[in-house]
Amino acid sequence: MEGSQIDFAGHARDEYYMLQEMYDFNDCATKALEFAKQNNETLVLVTADHATGELTMKEGNPDKKPKMEFLGNKHTSEMVPIFSYGPGSNEFSGIMENTDIFFRMRALLGL
């Protein structure tokens, strides 16, 4: 499962496009988690290979939503979280190099 259009929206600095893609990605992740909870043999990993657009939230009026602002349109070096659920999920937590995800997945698959 990949939300590549979220990256495209960051490059385009398009708040509406990004939010729509994030909602779509959330729906997919929710369905994957529901399946994994019933299946008990499925590992679900949710992460990103990088952030894009230097998205920041500006303080807004207490009665309104915060204002989103893109400070750039390139990939950033900030850390991205990893969330995991299912068998082997304990292998994916804390701070890790993104290439380690690949090697840990291979090991879990016995490759």
C-alpha positions in Angstrom: 0.0 0.0 0.0 1.5 3.3 -1.0 0.1 6.9 -0.9 2.4 8.3 -3.6 -0.1 11.0 -4.5 0.5 12.5 -1.0 4.1 13.1 -2.2 2.9 14.6 -5.4 0.6 17.0 -3.5 3.6 18.1 -1.3 5.6 18.9 -4.4 2.7 20.8 -5.8 2.1 22.6 -2.4 -1.5 21.7 -2.8 -3.3 21.6 0.6 -6.6 20.3 -0.8 -5.0 17.6 -2.9 -2.9 16.5 0.0 -5.8 16.3 2.5 -7.9 14.3 0.0 -5.0 11.8 -0.6 -4.4 11.5 3.1 -8.1 10.7 3.7 -8.0 8.1 0.9 -4.8 6.6 2.4 -6.4 6.5 5.9 -9.4 4.6 4.4 -7.0 2.0 2.9 -5.0 1.7 6.1 -8.2 1.1 8.0 -9.3 -1.6 5.7 -5.8 -3.3 5.9 -6.0 -3.2 9.7 -9.5 -4.7 9.7 -8.3 -7.5 7.5 -5.2 -8.1 9.6 -7.3 -8.3 12.8 -9.5 -11.0 11.3 -6.7 -12.8 9.5 -4.0 -13.0 12.3 -1.3 -13.7 9.8 -1.0 -10.3 8.1 1.6 -7.7 9.1 0.6 -4.1 8.3 3.3 -1.4 8.1 2.5 2.2 7.6 5.4 4.6 7.0 7.0 6.9 4.4 10.4 7.1 2.7 10.5 10.8 3.3 8.4 13.9 3.9 7.8 16.5 1.2 6.8 20.1 1.1 7.9 21.2 4.6 4.3 21.3 5.7 3.7 23.3 8.9 0.6 24.2 10.8 0.1 27.9 11.7 -1.8 28.8 14.8 -5.3 29.6 13.8 -8.3 31.2 15.4 -9.6 28.9 18.2 -13.0 28.7 16.5 -11.4 27.7 13.1 -9.1 25.0 11.9 -5.3 25.7 11.9 -3.8 27.1 8.8 -1.6 24.8 6.7 1.5 26.3 5.0 4.1 24.7 2.8 7.6 26.1 3.3 9.1 24.3 0.3 8.3 21.8 -2.3 11.2 19.3 -2.1 11.9 16.2 0.0 12.9 16.8 3.5 15.3 15.1 5.9 13.0 15.0 8.9 12.3 11.6 10.6 9.1 9.9 9.6 7.3 7.5 11.9 6.6 3.8 11.3 3.5 2.1 12.6 3.0 -1.6 12.6 0.4 -4.2 13.5 0.4 -8.0 13.4 2.9 -10.8 13.6 6.4 -9.4 13.6 5.3 -5.9 14.4 7.8 -5.8 17.3 10.5 -5.6 14.7 9.3 -2.2 13.5 9.5 0.5 16.2 11.6 3.3 17.4 14.1 5.0 15.2 15.3 3.0 12.3 17.0 3.5 8.9 14.4 3.1 6.2 16.6 0.5 4.5 16.3 -1.6 7.7 12.6 -2.0 7.0 13.4 -4.0 3.9 15.9 -6.3 5.6 13.6 -6.9 8.5 10.7 -7.7 6.2 13.0 -10.2 4.3 14.0 -11.8 7.6 10.4 -12.2 8.6 9.6 -13.9 5.3 12.6 -16.2 5.8 14.4 -14.9 2.7 
